[in-house]
Amino acid sequence: MATAKTTKIIYWASTGIIFLFEGVMPALTSQTDLAVEGIRHLGYPDYFRVMLTVFKVVGALALIFPFVKGRYKEWAYAGFGITMISAFISHGMVDGFNGQTFFPLFVFAILVVSYLYYHKLQKLPLHTQQHSIQRPYAVSGLQP
């Protein structure tokens, strides 16, 4: 059985990877010639690339910020899941089955790990979910 610390590490590692692949990379590369041609090559209009980038960045922020909870996080996970499955199908239909076709499924697997461990974290007792433990402190020898 995984400890609370192990659960947190697996959750944050997998969520961090999703944040980098689905939030940071699209934000930094969506305007490049390669990205523009990649979307066009799959048959999607240019506005779809812009819309997809905005939704990916917002969804990645929803996953990474701990204060975003409940339905918002669930919608972000669902959106990324749909995006990954759609990317797999699009690449498969246009380019056939190769390494690039299966890469979205690899990212999808990481997304599933993040999702499962997000729910494991939610089931932990509240005192183990906190990121920092509040310890009493002394100021000039006085206890609060």
Secondary structure, DSSP 8 states (H G I E B T S, - for coil): ---HHHHHHHHHHHHHHHHIIIIIHHHHHTTSHHHHHHHHHTT--HHHHHHHHHHHHHHHHHHH-TT--THHHHHHHHHHHHHHHHHHHHHHHHH-SSHHHHHHHHHHHHHHHHHHHHHHHHHS-HHHH-SS------BTTB--
